[in-house]
Amino acid sequence: MINEALSLARMYWGYSQAEMAEALGMSQAMVSEIERGTKSVTLETLDRYSAALGVKKSQLMFFAEEIEGKGPVRKGRLIIAETALTILRKLKPGEAEDAATH
């Protein structure tokens, strides 16, 4: 489930796979393989995503646990459960504080 969580987080933050790959210091093909689940997610990979997205590794893992069983995301039709959106909004740096003050 961590693979799908990383893919959803990338899309939510507005990164293409190529942009994410550049931010992670790896190839776009590697990002694709990670997100499809054909490559395992290592702690180093989680560290890189965490740094690139500005969130803690534990938050990414919590997000993965929360979306488990919600069904796969279909290419071209990004359908995210309300639970997932709520969690992502809380994880996104800066905007959570702004929303809390309004």
N, CA, C and O atoms as a GROMACS GRO file, in nm:
protein
  408
    1MET      N    1   0.081  -0.119   0.000
    1MET     CA    2   0.000   0.000   0.000
    1MET      C    3   0.086   0.127   0.000
    1MET      O    4   0.040   0.233  -0.043
    2ILE      N    5   0.210   0.117   0.048
    2ILE     CA    6   0.295   0.235   0.051
    2ILE      C    7   0.320   0.286  -0.091
    2ILE      O    8   0.334   0.406  -0.112
    3ASN      N    9   0.326   0.194  -0.188
    3ASN     CA   10   0.349   0.235  -0.327
    3ASN      C   11   0.237   0.327  -0.375
    3ASN      O   12   0.263   0.432  -0.433
    4GLU      N   13   0.113   0.286  -0.350
    4GLU     CA   14   0.000   0.368  -0.392
    4GLU      C   15  -0.005   0.499  -0.314
    4GLU      O   16  -0.040   0.603  -0.370
    5ALA      N   17   0.030   0.495  -0.187
    5ALA     CA   18   0.032   0.618  -0.107
    5ALA      C   19   0.133   0.718  -0.163
    5ALA      O   20   0.105   0.838  -0.168
    6LEU      N   21   0.249   0.669  -0.204
    6LEU     CA   22   0.349   0.759  -0.262
    6LEU      C   23   0.300   0.818  -0.393
    6LEU      O   24   0.323   0.936  -0.422
    7SER      N   25   0.232   0.737  -0.472
    7SER     CA   26   0.177   0.786  -0.598
    7SER      C   27   0.070   0.892  -0.573
    7SER      O   28   0.071   0.997  -0.638
    8LEU      N   29  -0.022   0.865  -0.481
    8LEU     CA   30  -0.127   0.962  -0.448
    8LEU      C   31  -0.070   1.091  -0.394
    8LEU      O   32  -0.114   1.200  -0.431
    9ALA      N   33   0.028   1.079  -0.305
    9ALA     CA   34   0.090   1.198  -0.248
    9ALA      C   35   0.157   1.281  -0.357
    9ALA      O   36   0.145   1.403  -0.359
   10ARG      N   37   0.227   1.214  -0.447
   10ARG     CA   38   0.292   1.285  -0.558
   10ARG      C   39   0.189   1.361  -0.641
   10ARG      O   40   0.208   1.479  -0.671
   11MET      N   41   0.081   1.294  -0.676
   11MET     CA   42  -0.022   1.359  -0.757
   11MET      C   43  -0.091   1.472  -0.680
   11MET      O   44  -0.120   1.578  -0.738
   12TYR      N   45  -0.116   1.452  -0.553
   12TYR     CA   46  -0.181   1.555  -0.472
   12TYR      C   47  -0.095   1.681  -0.464
   12TYR      O   48  -0.147   1.792  -0.470
   13TRP      N   49   0.036   1.661  -0.452
   13TRP     CA   50   0.128   1.775  -0.445
   13TRP      C   51   0.152   1.836  -0.583
   13TRP      O   52   0.218   1.939  -0.594
   14GLY      N   53   0.100   1.773  -0.687
   14GLY     CA   54   0.107   1.830  -0.821
   14GLY      C   55   0.233   1.799  -0.899
   14GLY      O   56   0.265   1.870  -0.994
   15TYR      N   57   0.304   1.696  -0.861
   15TYR     CA   58   0.426   1.657  -0.932
   15TYR      C   59   0.394   1.553  -1.039
   15TYR      O   60   0.314   1.462  -1.016
   16SER      N   61   0.456   1.566  -1.155
   16SER     CA   62   0.454   1.458  -1.253
   16SER      C   63   0.558   1.354  -1.206
   16SER      O   64   0.637   1.382  -1.117
   17GLN      N   65   0.555   1.237  -1.266
   17GLN     CA   66   0.657   1.138  -1.230
   17GLN      C   67   0.797   1.190  -1.262
   17GLN      O   68   0.891   1.165  -1.187
   18ALA      N   69   0.811   1.260  -1.374
   18ALA     CA   70   0.943   1.313  -1.412
   18ALA      C   71   0.991   1.417  -1.310
   18ALA      O   72   1.108   1.417  -1.272
   19GLU      N   73   0.902   1.504  -1.267
   19GLU     CA   74   0.939   1.606  -1.166
   19GLU      C   75   0.975   1.540  -1.033
   19GLU      O   76   1.070   1.581  -0.967
   20MET      N   77   0.897   1.439  -0.996
   20MET     CA   78   0.924   1.369  -0.870
   20MET      C   79   1.058   1.299  -0.879
   20MET      O   80   1.137   1.301  -0.784
   21ALA      N   81   1.085   1.236  -0.993
   21ALA     CA   82   1.212   1.167  -1.013
   21ALA      C   83   1.329   1.262  -0.996
   21ALA      O   84   1.429   1.229  -0.932
   22GLU      N   85   1.317   1.381  -1.053
   22GLU     CA   86   1.424   1.480  -1.039
   22GLU      C   87   1.442   1.520  -0.893
   22GLU      O   88   1.555   1.530  -0.844
   23ALA      N   89   1.331   1.543  -0.822
   23ALA     CA   90   1.339   1.580  -0.681
   23ALA      C   91   1.398   1.467  -0.595
   23ALA      O   92   1.463   1.493  -0.494
   24LEU      N   93   1.374   1.343  -0.637
   24LEU     CA   94   1.424   1.227  -0.562
   24LEU      C   95   1.566   1.187  -0.600
   24LEU      O   96   1.630   1.110  -0.529
   25GLY      N   97   1.614   1.239  -0.713
   25GLY     CA   98   1.746   1.200  -0.761
   25GLY      C   99   1.748   1.060  -0.819
   25GLY      O  100   1.846   0.987  -0.803
   26MET      N  101   1.640   1.022  -0.886
   26MET     CA  102   1.633   0.891  -0.950
   26MET      C  103   1.563   0.905  -1.084
   26MET      O  104   1.512   1.012  -1.117
   27SER      N  105   1.560   0.798  -1.160
   27SER     CA  106   1.499   0.804  -1.292
   27SER      C  107   1.346   0.800  -1.283
   27SER      O  108   1.289   0.753  -1.184
   28GLN      N  109   1.282   0.850  -1.388
   28GLN     CA  110   1.136   0.845  -1.395
   28GLN      C  111   1.090   0.700  -1.401
   28GLN      O  112   0.986   0.666  -1.345
   29ALA      N  113   1.166   0.614  -1.468
   29ALA     CA  114   1.132   0.472  -1.476
   29ALA      C  115   1.131   0.409  -1.337
   29ALA      O  116   1.046   0.325  -1.308
   30MET      N  117   1.225   0.448  -1.252
   30MET     CA  118   1.231   0.395  -1.116
   30MET      C  119   1.109   0.441  -1.035
   30MET      O  120   1.050   0.361  -0.962
   31VAL      N  121   1.071   0.568  -1.049
   31VAL     CA  122   0.953   0.618  -0.979
   31VAL      C  123   0.830   0.541  -1.024
   31VAL      O  124   0.745   0.504  -0.943
   32SER      N  125   0.819   0.518  -1.154
   32SER     CA  126   0.707   0.442  -1.208
   32SER      C  127   0.703   0.301  -1.149
   32SER      O  128   0.596   0.254  -1.110
   33GLU      N  129   0.816   0.236  -1.143
   33GLU     CA  130   0.822   0.100  -1.088
   33GLU      C  131   0.786   0.098  -0.940
   33GLU      O  132   0.718   0.006  -0.894
   34ILE      N  133   0.831   0.198  -0.866
   34ILE     CA  134   0.798   0.208  -0.724
   34ILE      C  135   0.647   0.225  -0.707
   34ILE      O  136   0.585   0.156  -0.626
   35GLU      N  137   0.589   0.316  -0.784
   35GLU     CA  138   0.447   0.345  -0.771
   35GLU      C  139   0.358   0.230  -0.817
   35GLU      O  140   0.248   0.212  -0.765
   36ARG      N  141   0.405   0.152  -0.913
   36ARG     CA  142   0.330   0.034  -0.959
   36ARG      C  143   0.346  -0.084  -0.865
   36ARG      O  144   0.270  -0.181  -0.872
   37GLY      N  145   0.446  -0.076  -0.778
   37GLY     CA  146   0.471  -0.186  -0.684
   37GLY      C  147   0.563  -0.293  -0.736
   37GLY      O  148   0.575  -0.399  -0.675
   38THR      N  149   0.629  -0.268  -0.850
   38THR     CA  150   0.722  -0.367  -0.903
   38THR      C  151   0.861  -0.352  -0.841
   38THR      O  152   0.945  -0.442  -0.854
   39LYS      N  153   0.886  -0.239  -0.774
   39LYS     CA  154   1.009  -0.219  -0.696
   39LYS      C  155   0.969  -0.195  -0.552
   39LYS      O  156   0.873  -0.123  -0.524
   40SER      N  157   1.042  -0.256  -0.462
   40SER     CA  158   1.013  -0.238  -0.320
   40SER      C  159   1.052  -0.098  -0.275
   40SER      O  160   1.145  -0.037  -0.327
   41VAL      N  161   0.978  -0.049  -0.176
   41VAL     CA  162   1.008   0.082  -0.118
   41VAL      C  163   1.103   0.058  -0.001
   41VAL      O  164   1.069  -0.010   0.096
   42THR      N  165   1.221   0.116  -0.012
   42THR     CA  166   1.322   0.105   0.094
   42THR      C  167   1.310   0.224   0.188
   42THR      O  168   1.240   0.321   0.159
   43LEU      N  169   1.379   0.215   0.300
   43LEU     CA  170   1.382   0.330   0.393
   43LEU      C  171   1.446   0.450   0.326
   43LEU      O  172   1.406   0.564   0.350
   44GLU      N  173   1.546   0.426   0.242
   44GLU     CA  174   1.610   0.536   0.170
   44GLU      C  175   1.510   0.604   0.076
   44GLU      O  176   1.506   0.726   0.065
   45THR      N  177   1.429   0.523   0.008
   45THR     CA  178   1.326   0.578  -0.081
   45THR      C  179   1.226   0.661  -0.001
   45THR      O  180   1.188   0.770  -0.043
   46LEU      N  181   1.183   0.609   0.114
   46LEU     CA  182   1.092   0.686   0.200
   46LEU      C  183   1.156   0.816   0.246
   46LEU      O  184   1.090   0.920   0.251
   47ASP      N  185   1.284   0.811   0.279
   47ASP     CA  186   1.356   0.933   0.318
   47ASP      C  187   1.352   1.036   0.205
   47ASP      O  188   1.329   1.154   0.230
   48ARG      N  189   1.374   0.991   0.083
   48ARG     CA  190   1.376   1.082  -0.032
   48ARG      C  191   1.238   1.144  -0.056
   48ARG      O  192   1.227   1.265  -0.078
   49TYR      N  193   1.133   1.060  -0.054
   49TYR     CA  194   0.997   1.113  -0.071
   49TYR      C  195   0.963   1.210   0.041
   49TYR      O  196   0.906   1.316   0.018
   50SER      N  197   0.999   1.174   0.162
   50SER     CA  198   0.973   1.258   0.279
   50SER      C  199   1.036   1.396   0.261
   50SER      O  200   0.971   1.498   0.283
   51ALA      N  201   1.161   1.398   0.222
   51ALA     CA  202   1.231   1.525   0.201
   51ALA      C  203   1.171   1.604   0.085
   51ALA      O  204   1.152   1.725   0.096
   52ALA      N  205   1.141   1.536  -0.024
   52ALA     CA  206   1.088   1.604  -0.143
   52ALA      C  207   0.949   1.663  -0.118
   52ALA      O  208   0.917   1.770  -0.169
   53LEU      N  209   0.867   1.593  -0.039
   53LEU     CA  210   0.731   1.639  -0.013
   53LEU      C  211   0.719   1.725   0.112
   53LEU      O  212   0.617   1.789   0.135
   54GLY      N  213   0.825   1.725   0.194
   54GLY     CA  214   0.822   1.807   0.316
   54GLY      C  215   0.734   1.749   0.426
   54GLY      O  216   0.675   1.823   0.505
   55VAL      N  217   0.726   1.615   0.431
   55VAL     CA  218   0.650   1.548   0.537
   55VAL      C  219   0.737   1.441   0.601
   55VAL      O  220   0.838   1.400   0.545
   56LYS      N  221   0.696   1.397   0.720
   56LYS     CA  222   0.771   1.293   0.790
   56LYS      C  223   0.743   1.156   0.728
   56LYS      O  224   0.636   1.132   0.673
   57LYS      N  225   0.842   1.068   0.740
   57LYS     CA  226   0.824   0.930   0.692
   57LYS      C  227   0.704   0.866   0.762
   57LYS      O  228   0.626   0.794   0.699
   58SER      N  229   0.691   0.892   0.889
   58SER     CA  230   0.581   0.832   0.964
   58SER      C  231   0.446   0.878   0.911
   58SER      O  232   0.350   0.802   0.914
   59GLN      N  233   0.438   1.001   0.862
   59GLN     CA  234   0.313   1.051   0.804
   59GLN      C  235   0.281   0.978   0.674
   59GLN      O  236   0.166   0.945   0.648
   60LEU      N  237   0.382   0.953   0.593
   60LEU     CA  238   0.362   0.878   0.470
   60LEU      C  239   0.315   0.735   0.500
   60LEU      O  240   0.226   0.682   0.433
   61MET      N  241   0.374   0.674   0.602
   61MET     CA  242   0.335   0.539   0.638
   61MET      C  243   0.194   0.536   0.696
   61MET      O  244   0.117   0.445   0.668
   62PHE      N  245   0.160   0.636   0.777
   62PHE     CA  246   0.025   0.646   0.832
   62PHE      C  247  -0.077   0.662   0.719
   62PHE      O  248  -0.182   0.600   0.721
   63PHE      N  249  -0.045   0.745   0.622
   63PHE     CA  250  -0.133   0.765   0.507
   63PHE      C  251  -0.155   0.634   0.434
   63PHE      O  252  -0.267   0.601   0.395
   64ALA      N  253  -0.046   0.558   0.415
   64ALA     CA  254  -0.057   0.428   0.347
   64ALA      C  255  -0.151   0.335   0.422
   64ALA      O  256  -0.230   0.264   0.361
   65GLU      N  257  -0.141   0.334   0.554
   65GLU     CA  258  -0.230   0.250   0.635
   65GLU      C  259  -0.374   0.295   0.624
   65GLU      O  260  -0.465   0.212   0.618
   66GLU      N  261  -0.397   0.425   0.620
   66GLU     CA  262  -0.533   0.478   0.615
   66GLU      C  263  -0.604   0.451   0.483
   66GLU      O  264  -0.726   0.435   0.480
   67ILE      N  265  -0.529   0.445   0.373
   67ILE     CA  266  -0.593   0.423   0.244
   67ILE      C  267  -0.601   0.275   0.209
   67ILE      O  268  -0.661   0.239   0.107
   68GLU      N  269  -0.542   0.189   0.291
   68GLU     CA  270  -0.546   0.046   0.263
   68GLU      C  271  -0.690   0.000   0.250
   68GLU      O  272  -0.774   0.030   0.335
   69GLY      N  273  -0.718  -0.072   0.144
   69GLY     CA  274  -0.851  -0.126   0.121
   69GLY      C  275  -0.948  -0.029   0.055
   69GLY      O  276  -1.065  -0.061   0.039
   70LYS      N  277  -0.901   0.090   0.017
   70LYS     CA  278  -0.989   0.190  -0.044
   70LYS      C  279  -1.004   0.167  -0.194
   70LYS      O  280  -1.083   0.237  -0.259
   71GLY      N  281  -0.930   0.072  -0.251
   71GLY     CA  282  -0.938   0.046  -0.395
   71GLY      C  283  -0.830   0.122  -0.469
   71GLY      O  284  -0.784   0.226  -0.424
   72PRO      N  285  -0.790   0.068  -0.583
   72PRO     CA  286  -0.681   0.131  -0.660
   72PRO      C  287  -0.727   0.258  -0.731
   72PRO      O  288  -0.845   0.276  -0.761
   73VAL      N  289  -0.632   0.343  -0.755
   73VAL     CA  290  -0.656   0.465  -0.832
   73VAL      C  291  -0.642   0.430  -0.979
   73VAL      O  292  -0.542   0.368  -1.018
   74ARG      N  293  -0.737   0.466  -1.060
   74ARG     CA  294  -0.733   0.437  -1.203
   74ARG      C  295  -0.667   0.553  -1.277
   74ARG      O  296  -0.698   0.669  -1.253
   75LYS      N  297  -0.575   0.519  -1.367
   75LYS     CA  298  -0.507   0.619  -1.448
   75LYS      C  299  -0.609   0.699  -1.528
   75LYS      O  300  -0.699   0.641  -1.590
   76GLY      N  301  -0.596   0.832  -1.526
   76GLY     CA  302  -0.689   0.917  -1.600
   76GLY      C  303  -0.811   0.955  -1.520
   76GLY      O  304  -0.878   1.053  -1.553
   77ARG      N  305  -0.843   0.880  -1.417
   77ARG     CA  306  -0.959   0.908  -1.331
   77ARG      C  307  -0.913   0.906  -1.187
   77ARG      O  308  -0.926   0.803  -1.120
   78LEU      N  309  -0.859   1.016  -1.139
   78LEU     CA  310  -0.808   1.021  -1.002
   78LEU      C  311  -0.925   1.036  -0.906
   78LEU      O  312  -0.980   1.144  -0.888
   79ILE      N  313  -0.960   0.925  -0.844
   79ILE     CA  314  -1.070   0.924  -0.748
   79ILE      C  315  -1.010   0.892  -0.612
   79ILE      O  316  -0.963   0.780  -0.589
   80ILE      N  317  -1.010   0.989  -0.522
   80ILE     CA  318  -0.951   0.970  -0.391
   80ILE      C  319  -1.061   0.976  -0.287
   80ILE      O  320  -1.143   1.068  -0.289
   81ALA      N  321  -1.064   0.882  -0.198
   81ALA     CA  322  -1.163   0.879  -0.091
   81ALA      C  323  -1.150   1.005  -0.006
   81ALA      O  324  -1.040   1.059   0.009
   82GLU      N  325  -1.261   1.051   0.049
   82GLU     CA  326  -1.260   1.171   0.134
   82GLU      C  327  -1.162   1.157   0.249
   82GLU      O  328  -1.098   1.255   0.289
   83THR      N  329  -1.150   1.038   0.303
   83THR     CA  330  -1.054   1.014   0.410
   83THR      C  331  -0.912   1.045   0.365
   83THR      O  332  -0.836   1.109   0.436
   84ALA      N  333  -0.878   0.998   0.245
   84ALA     CA  334  -0.744   1.022   0.192
   84ALA      C  335  -0.719   1.170   0.170
   84ALA      O  336  -0.612   1.220   0.203
   85LEU      N  337  -0.816   1.241   0.116
   85LEU     CA  338  -0.801   1.385   0.095
   85LEU      C  339  -0.783   1.459   0.227
   85LEU      O  340  -0.699   1.548   0.238
   86THR      N  341  -0.860   1.422   0.326
   86THR     CA  342  -0.849   1.486   0.457
   86THR      C  343  -0.710   1.467   0.514
   86THR      O  344  -0.650   1.561   0.566
   87ILE      N  345  -0.659   1.345   0.505
   87ILE     CA  346  -0.526   1.317   0.557
   87ILE      C  347  -0.420   1.394   0.479
   87ILE      O  348  -0.330   1.452   0.538
   88LEU      N  349  -0.430   1.394   0.346
   88LEU     CA  350  -0.332   1.466   0.265
   88LEU      C  351  -0.335   1.615   0.296
   88LEU      O  352  -0.229   1.678   0.302
   89ARG      N  353  -0.451   1.671   0.317
   89ARG     CA  354  -0.459   1.814   0.352
   89ARG      C  355  -0.386   1.842   0.482
   89ARG      O  356  -0.322   1.946   0.495
   90LYS      N  357  -0.396   1.751   0.576
   90LYS     CA  358  -0.326   1.768   0.704
   90LYS      C  359  -0.176   1.755   0.688
   90LYS      O  360  -0.100   1.818   0.761
   91LEU      N  361  -0.132   1.672   0.592
   91LEU     CA  362   0.011   1.648   0.573
   91LEU      C  363   0.080   1.760   0.497
   91LEU      O  364   0.198   1.786   0.518
   92LYS      N  365   0.007   1.828   0.408
   92LYS     CA  366   0.069   1.926   0.321
   92LYS      C  367   0.118   2.045   0.403
   92LYS      O  368   0.038   2.112   0.469
   93PRO      N  369   0.247   2.073   0.399
   93PRO     CA  370   0.302   2.181   0.478
   93PRO      C  371   0.246   2.317   0.440
   93PRO      O  372   0.219   2.342   0.322
   94GLY      N  373   0.227   2.402   0.537
   94GLY     CA  374   0.184   2.540   0.513
   94GLY      C  375   0.034   2.557   0.501
   94GLY      O  376  -0.022   2.645   0.566
   95GLU      N  377  -0.031   2.477   0.421
   95GLU     CA  378  -0.174   2.495   0.397
   95GLU      C  379  -0.258   2.455   0.517
   95GLU      O  380  -0.364   2.513   0.540
   96ALA      N  381  -0.212   2.358   0.594
   96ALA     CA  382  -0.288   2.315   0.712
   96ALA      C  383  -0.296   2.430   0.813
   96ALA      O  384  -0.401   2.453   0.873
   97GLU      N  385  -0.184   2.500   0.830
   97GLU     CA  386  -0.184   2.613   0.923
   97GLU      C  387  -0.273   2.725   0.872
   97GLU      O  388  -0.344   2.788   0.949
   98ASP      N  389  -0.268   2.750   0.739
   98ASP     CA  390  -0.351   2.854   0.681
   98ASP      C  391  -0.498   2.823   0.698
   98ASP      O  392  -0.576   2.912   0.730
   99ALA      N  393  -0.538   2.698   0.677
   99ALA     CA  394  -0.677   2.658   0.687
   99ALA      C  395  -0.727   2.668   0.831
   99ALA      O  396  -0.843   2.700   0.856
  100ALA      N  397  -0.638   2.640   0.925
  100ALA     CA  398  -0.676   2.644   1.066
  100ALA      C  399  -0.701   2.786   1.115
  100ALA      O  400  -0.777   2.808   1.209
  101THR      N  401  -0.637   2.883   1.050
  101THR     CA  402  -0.652   3.023   1.094
  101THR      C  403  -0.768   3.092   1.028
  101THR      O  404  -0.803   3.202   1.068
  102HIS      N  405  -0.830   3.031   0.926
  102HIS     CA  406  -0.942   3.095   0.854
  102HIS      C  407  -1.074   3.041   0.898
  102HIS      O  408  -1.178   3.084   0.848
   0.00000   0.00000   0.00000
